[in-house]
């Protein structure tokens, strides 16, 4: 049984996953695409307006080549962050429904290659 299920593995979802891990909670992140898939839609050579320090999660330094990180640096940072904290990220899992239960919740997610949906609760 999970303490927490997070829908979305973007920067905010990863921040919740890291905070949960640091608090000793069990947590899984579900995303219909890869980790930080939203960043893949950003222009290829885009730079952020924010400094790396403002984009850091969980006390892990975000090292950038200049004062404003690039899209590529952000993709690398967030993917390595998920590895570093050993987050349980269920990539390519579309959440079909979340139902409240007396003891918590039931979450139903489907992976494109799976015959049956995954039920977590």
C-alpha positions as CSV (number, residue, x, y, z in Angstrom):
1,X,0.0,0.0,0.0
2,X,1.3,3.4,-1.0
3,X,1.2,6.5,1.2
4,X,1.1,8.7,-1.8
5,X,0.5,8.5,-5.5
6,X,1.5,11.5,-7.7
7,X,0.0,12.0,-11.2
8,X,2.7,13.6,-13.3
9,X,6.4,13.2,-13.3
10,X,7.3,16.8,-14.2
11,X,9.4,19.1,-12.0
12,X,6.5,19.6,-9.5
13,X,5.7,15.8,-9.4
14,X,9.4,15.0,-8.8
15,X,9.6,17.6,-6.0
16,X,6.6,15.9,-4.3
17,X,8.3,12.5,-4.8
18,X,11.6,13.7,-3.3
19,X,9.8,15.4,-0.3
20,X,7.9,12.2,0.3
21,X,11.0,10.1,0.1
22,X,12.8,12.4,2.5
23,X,9.8,12.2,4.9
24,X,10.0,8.4,4.8
25,X,6.7,7.9,2.9
26,X,6.1,5.4,0.1
27,X,5.3,7.2,-3.1
28,X,4.9,6.3,-6.8
29,X,4.7,8.8,-9.7
30,X,2.6,8.0,-12.7
31,X,3.1,9.8,-16.0
32,X,1.6,9.1,-19.4
33,X,4.9,10.0,-21.0
34,X,8.6,10.0,-19.9
35,X,10.0,11.8,-16.9
36,X,9.7,15.6,-17.5
37,X,8.0,15.1,-20.8
38,X,6.6,18.7,-20.7
39,X,10.2,20.0,-21.1
40,X,10.6,18.1,-24.4
41,X,8.1,20.5,-26.0
42,X,10.3,23.5,-25.1
43,X,12.4,25.0,-27.9
44,X,15.6,23.0,-28.4
45,X,18.1,25.8,-27.4
46,X,15.9,27.5,-24.9
47,X,17.3,29.0,-21.7
48,X,15.3,29.4,-18.5
49,X,14.6,32.8,-16.9
50,X,15.3,31.3,-13.5
51,X,18.7,30.6,-12.1
52,X,19.7,27.0,-11.4
53,X,19.3,27.6,-7.6
54,X,15.6,28.4,-8.0
55,X,15.1,25.1,-10.0
56,X,16.8,22.8,-7.5
57,X,14.9,20.0,-5.7
58,X,15.7,18.2,-2.5
59,X,18.9,20.1,-1.8
60,X,20.6,18.6,-4.9
61,X,22.6,21.3,-6.6
62,X,21.6,22.2,-10.2
63,X,24.9,22.9,-12.0
64,X,24.6,24.8,-15.2
65,X,27.2,26.0,-17.7
66,X,26.0,29.6,-17.5
67,X,23.9,31.8,-15.2
68,X,20.6,30.4,-16.8
69,X,20.3,26.7,-17.5
70,X,19.4,25.3,-20.9
71,X,16.5,22.9,-21.7
72,X,19.0,20.1,-22.1
73,X,20.6,20.8,-18.7
74,X,17.2,20.8,-17.1
75,X,16.2,17.5,-18.7
76,X,19.5,15.9,-17.5
77,X,19.2,17.3,-14.0
78,X,15.6,16.1,-13.4
79,X,16.2,12.7,-14.9
80,X,19.4,12.2,-12.7
81,X,17.5,13.5,-9.7
82,X,14.9,10.7,-10.1
83,X,17.7,8.2,-10.3
84,X,19.6,9.7,-7.3
85,X,16.5,9.5,-5.1
86,X,15.5,6.1,-6.6
87,X,12.0,7.5,-7.2
88,X,9.3,4.9,-8.3
89,X,8.3,6.6,-11.6
90,X,5.9,4.7,-13.7
91,X,6.5,6.1,-17.1
92,X,4.0,5.7,-19.9
93,X,1.2,4.8,-17.4
94,X,-2.1,6.6,-18.1
95,X,-4.1,7.0,-14.9
96,X,-7.7,6.0,-15.7
97,X,-9.3,6.7,-12.3
98,X,-8.6,7.3,-8.6
99,X,-11.3,6.2,-6.2
100,X,-11.4,7.0,-2.5
101,X,-11.4,3.9,-0.3
102,X,-12.0,3.7,3.5
103,X,-8.3,2.9,4.0
104,X,-7.0,5.4,1.4
105,X,-7.4,5.2,-2.4
106,X,-7.4,2.9,-5.4
107,X,-5.7,4.1,-8.5
108,X,-6.1,2.4,-11.9
109,X,-3.4,3.0,-14.5
110,X,-2.8,1.5,-17.9
111,X,0.5,0.9,-19.7
112,X,0.2,0.7,-23.5
113,X,1.8,-2.8,-23.7
114,X,-0.1,-4.3,-20.8
115,X,-3.2,-6.5,-21.3
116,X,-4.6,-5.6,-17.9
117,X,-4.6,-2.2,-16.0
118,X,-2.4,-1.9,-13.0
119,X,-4.4,-1.4,-9.7
120,X,-2.6,0.4,-6.9
121,X,-4.1,1.1,-3.5
